[in-house]
């Protein structure tokens, strides 16, 4: 074996801590390859190359995880960096196809989308919103967007299934920059809580089969794609960590779109590096909630609202519409009676009060005052009575907002 071959074989093997590893280039169905670092038996190395070969294998104190795309280092203070090198060199030019495609993805928020992609490139540890691309239509570019980012970031991105994300073993994705989930349907509360917490977490415990759990620095960004616009994930009414874009069908089907995007990656990287930011880091997730607010987010929040809240809002709207009211006053006992009269299941007063005061931020009058009480008759008619109590008051506009949007959630009303 000559010196060149020996050197190549030496670099193929590593000793990290007290364990030997071998770099493996695994072929993929796409024709690409992915690099893996697998534990390798010292006895196998001796059998293949002899005992003396071991002394020439590079040694490291341990692993580290330091993401950097433009000034990458594999070895840092004699620790082996598990983050993969950035596979592209910037090249001057104009990424025509890429910008057209990104305009389709981000629409009127294109500048924000380009800022998002530039933050990924320059500041990989910066926390970013959970980007969600949704549409019930087909051929919208959701999967193409994931594959485009995968082509840019290579082994530093993974595309998971719902089952991969739910699994206790997370070693395959916990150290990635981007964690994409295609065909997302994470309808359990624990799913949404896990993603929500991870999106702003700095540390996470990594777990692999047959190995002890270890705490690592976590900087993963989640990108979720789904054909379900209404309930692909559970979120709260005041959640601000999601950036949801509803996509339309691509105007012209193009089987070569991904290939065109991949060909422009070096040019697009150069474009991003030379394009100034249009936003500044204003929150821990860079963007403000107002900047990433969309109608798709409001729609998802409305669908995920508490069932009791939806039923209460429907009753209020019914009374305001039928009686043509400019404002409506009611007590807690009125709402409980309305729910029973309209055939909804019996709710206790504490649950109703929680919606009124904690969710809707309503404050009852300080004293017991006279107001017009409304009651439903057996035929569905609404009758008026003079009554006295500590009532809540809503204007017609506020009742409509409760039913049709979540704008009301950010306001506090007092009498």
N, C-alpha and C positions, 0 to 999 in steps of 0.2 A: 504494500500500500504506500503510495507516494505521499509527500508532505501536504500537498493541496487537498487530497482526498481525506487524509487524517484530520486536517484542520476543519473541513466541512463536517465530518462526523462528530468532532468534539463540540462544535457549536450546536449540533442537533440535540445534544444531551446537556442537561443542566443539573446541578445539585443546589437545591434551595432549602436552606435549613439542614436537616439531616436526611432529606428524601431526594431521590433521583427522579428526573422527569425527562421525557422525550417530546420534542416538537413534531407534531404530526400534521401533514397537510391533507385534509380529507376532501375528496372530490364530491361535488354536489350535482344534483340532477340538472341544474341550470348550466353546467359546464364550468362554473367557478369552483374555487377551493376555499376552505376555511381552515384556519390554523388552530390546532388544539394542543394543549399541554397536558400530557397524560403521565401519571406515576409509572415508573419503569423499574423493574427488578434489577438490583445490582448484580445478581447472579447471571441474568440474561446478558447484561453488558459485558461481564467478564467472559462469558462463553463466546460472544461475538467478536470481541476485540482484545481480550486478554486483560489481566489485572493491572498492568502498567498504564493502560488507557485511562483508568479512573482518575489518575493524578492530573491529567490534562483537561478534564471537564471543568468549565467555568462554574464558580461557586458563588452563591449569594446568601446573605444572612436570612432573608425571608422575602415575603411578597409585600408589595405596596400597590396602591391604586391611585395614580395621579393623572387625571385627564388633561391633555394638551394637544391641540391639533397643529399649531404652527411652529412650536418649538419643543417637539416631542423628545423625551429621553426614555430609553428602555431601562437603563440602570441609574438609580438615584441613591447615593450614599450606600452603595453595595447592596441595595434591595432591588429585586426584579419587579419592574412595573407591569402589572397585569393589563393595564389599558393598552389597546392595540394602536400601532402607528396610523396616522391619517394617510389614506391611500392615494391622495390626489395632490398635484402641483398646480397652483393657479396659472391661468393662461389668459392674456388679454383677448377681448372680443365682446360680442353682444349676445347674451343667451336668449334669443328670440322665442324659441319654443317653450323654454322654461318659464319665462315671464307670462306668456299667454296662459300656460297651464296653471300657474300660481294665481293669476287673476281669476281663473275659474274657481279655484279652491277658496280664496279669501275675499273675492268680490270687492265691496266698498271698503273692506278692511285690509286691502293689499299691503299698504305701508306697514301695518301692524304685523302682518304675516312675514314680510321681509325682515322686519326688526326681530321677530321671534327666531327666524332662521339664522340671523347674524349673531344673536346672543348664544345660540347653540354652538356656533363655530368659534366665537371669541371667548365666551365665558361659560364653559361647560358645567361649572359647579353652581351657576346661578339658578335659583328656583324659578320655574315658569308655570303658567296655568296648565291645567289638564285639557289638552286640545282634543275635541271630539268632532268627527265628521260624520254626519248622519243624513240618510235619505232613504225613503221607501222605494225610490226608483233605482233602476239598474244602469250600469255604464255611466257612473257619475265621477269616477276618478279616485274614489276613496282608497282602494287597494293599490292603485298606481302611485298615489302619493306616498304610501308606506314603502313600496318597493323603491321609489326614487330616493327616499331618505336612507334606506338600507344600502343602496348603491353608493351613496355619499359617505356614510359612516362605517360601512363594512361590518366587521365583527364587533364593533362598539354599539350595534343596535341589534335587537332581537324582535321577531314578530311572533307573538304567542297566541294560543287559543284560550278560551275561557277556563278550560281545565288546567292549563299550565299555570295560570295566575292563581287559581284556587289551591294548587298543590302546596303541601307543606315544604317540599323541597324546592328551594328557590335559587340554588347556586348557578343555574344556567342564565338567569336574567338579572339578579340583584346587583351585579356590578356593571351593567350596561348603561350607556348614556341615554338611549331611547328605548322604551318598552312599548311596542305597538301591540294592540289587541284587535285582531280583525274579527268581523262578525260578532261584535261585543253584545253579550246579554248577561249582565251581572246584576240580577234582580234581587239579590239578598242584601239585607242591611249590612252584614259583615263585609260584603264585597265593596260596597261604596265607602264604608268607614276605612277599610284597608287602603284603598287607592287615595282617599282624601288625606289620610295621615301620612302616607308615604310621599305624597306630592310636596310636602313641606318639611319632611324629615331630613336630618343631617346624618343620622346613623341608622343602621338596620342590621338585624342578625341574619347571617347567611347560613343556610343549612343544606347539606348534601347527604345522600345515602351513605350510611356507615361512617359518618364523620361528625365530630362535635360541632355545635353551633358556634359561630364566631361573629363578633361585631365588626362591621366594616363601615366606612364612610359611604353614604348613599347620595347620589346626585342624579338618579334616573328621572327622565321626563316621560310622562304617559301620553300616548296618542291612541285614542279609541275610535274605531270605525264601526258603524252599525247600520243595518237596514231598518231598524226600529227607532222611530223618531220620538216616541212618547214615553217609553219606559225601559230603555236599554240599561239604565242604572238608576238607583234611588238617590235623590238629592233633596236637601232641605230648602225651604223657601228663601232662606237668607244666605245660601251657599254662594261664595264668590270665587271659588277656585277653578270653575269650569269655563272653558271657552268653546262654545258649541256653534258650529257652522253647518247649516243645512245646504246640501249641494243639489244642483239641478243636473239633468242629463247633459253630457258633453254634446256640443252642437254637431260635431262631425266625428263619427267613429273612426279611430285611427289605431290600427293594429301595431304600428311602429312607434307609438307615442313614447313608451318607456325607453326604447332604444334611442330615440331622439333626445330625450331628457338625459340619459346616461352619457351620451356623446358630448353634451354641453356642460357637464359637471365642472371641469377645470375652468371654463369660461365663467360659469355661474359663481364659483368660489371667488374668482377675481372681481366679479361684479359686486358681490356682497362686501368684500374687504374694502372696496373703494367707494361704496355707497354710504353716505352718512346716516346715522340713526335719525329717525323722525320722532322718537320718544326717548325719555330719560327713565332711569330706574326710579320709579315713584313709590313702589311698594316692595314687599319681600318677594313678590312674584313678578317683579318688573313693571307690569301693566296695572293700571287701576281697574276696579270693577266696572266703571263706566265705559272705559275704552273697549273692553271685550264683551260687553253686554250685547245680546242678540235676541231676536224674536224666538229663535229656536230654544234658547235657554229659558225664556219665559214660558214657552209651551211645555217644556219638560218639568219645570217647577210646578206649573198648574196641575199637570197630570199626577204629580207626586204628592199633592197636598193631602192632608189628613181628610179622610172620608167625612168625618163629622163637620169639618170646616166647610167642605163643598156643599153639604146638605144645608147648613145654616145660611150660607151665602145665597143658595137657591131660594130659600124661603123668604129672605129679606127682599130679594129682587122681585119675587112674585107679589109681595104686598105693595112695594113701591110702584110697580107697573099697574096693578089693578086699581089702586086707589089714587094713582097719579100724584104721588107725594113729592114735595121738595125736600123733606127731611122726615126721618122716622125715629121715634123714641120707643124703647122697649126695655123691660126688666129681664133678669135672668129666668124668672119663673115663666114669663111669656115665651121665651125661646124654647124652654123645656116642653111646654104645652103644645107649641107649634110643631115640634118634631114628632110628638106622639100623635097629634091629630093628622099629620100628613103621612102617617104610616111608617116612619123611620123607626128603627129599633130604639128601645129606651136607653137614653144616655143619662148618666148621673150628673148632678149639678156641678161637681168639681171639673169634669171633663169639658162641659160647656164653658165654664168660667175660664178655664185655661186657654181656650181658643179666643174668647173675647178679650181677655186682659194680657195674656202672654204672647199670643200670635198676632192678634189684630191691634194690640196696644190701646184698647179702649179703657176709659176711666169713667166709672159711674158718677152721677151727680152726688155732691157731698151730703145733701139732705133729701128726705123723701118729699117729692114734689108731684103736682098734678100733671098728667099727660094723657094723650089719647091712646087707649089700648085697642089692639086689633085681635080679633078672634076668628077662627075658621069655623064655618057652619058645616053640617053634614053634607050639604050639596056643593061645597067648595067655595061658597060665598064668604066674603070677609065683612065682619060687623065691627062697628066702633063703639067703645065704651069709655066713660071717664074713669080714670083710675089714678092711684097715687103710689109712688114708690121711688127708689133710687134707680133711675133709668140711665141707659146708654143712648147716645144720640148720633145718628149718621145722616149725612146729606145724601141726596139722590146720586151724585157723582161718586161718592165714597162707596155706596152700595154697588154701583156698576163696576167700580174698580175691584172690589172684593170678588166679584163673580168672574170678570173677564181678564183680569191681570193680577200681577203681584206687586204693582207699584205701591199699593196701600201698605205693604209690609214695612216700608222704611219710614213710616210716619207715626207720630204719637198724637193722639187726640185727647184733649181734656175738655171738660164742660165748664 
